[in-house]
Amino acid sequence: MNWLSGLLRRQPQIDGAIAAALAGYRSQEQPDLQTALATQRVVVVDVEASGLDPFRDRLISIGAVAVHGGLVRLDDSFDTVLRQDTVSDDRNILIHGIGGSAQLLGRDPTSGLVDFLGFAGKAPLIAFHADFDRILIERTTGATLRMKPNNAWLDLALLAPALFPEHERAIRTLDGWLNLFGIQNHDRHDALADALATAQLLLVVLAAAGRQGLATWADLARLQKDRRWLGAPGRYV
């Protein structure tokens, strides 16, 4: 039995406060994707997992921070460690720093994910190598909450090289882009710290997009699609 199958079997009926919270999420209107992103609340997301395969590994933690009005909103952030039935291996713990006790004593996955949906709402979600984060979140919400969030996503691993083509051959990783623009990350591989640093990278990307007349999510989604068609970076780092 795989991890998600076992998790699904053990979940209680979704009712009461959880059902109400999910109904509230579903009832929210999708944001207007033709509106300039600079005027919207968007949410930058980072996750830590038990490995590098989003289709097989376990979601351990989520960090997220809102960007609104051209500012990274430290007062509008989210951070949680989800309770694990088994601890990830020592090498994995060395990377993200979430020890065995913290994993075993983390938040109940159902309440943790409901709180994340309540924080994010239907805001566009943005990440570096966004498919990794999206797949893990969708798999885990599917197993625990029996639903899949329908937020729009943007991937800075595709947008940054599209907007800064002079650096695309030399820079492929989040660390590389952060170093290029002098963005400091005080705790690499901590989900919230990575989300905060990625949010600062987002501001650089949005400024560059604006100079090219690209202001809306729809504009950047088209650029992202073109970049994906040309060939996306292949590793989740």
Buried (B, 14 or more C-beta within 10 A) or exposed (E): EEBBEEBEEEBEEBEEEBEEBBEEBEEEEEBEBEEBBBEBBBBBBBBBBBBEEBEEBBBBBBBBBBBBEEEBBEEBBBBBBBBBEEBBEEEBBEBBEBEEEBBEEBBEBBBBBBBBBEBBBBBBBBBBBBBBBBBBBBBBBBBBBEBEBEBBBBBBBBBBBBBBEEBBEEBBBBBEBBEBEEBEBEEBBBBBBBBBBBBBBBBBBBEBBBEEEBBBBBBBBEBBEEBEEEEBBEEBB
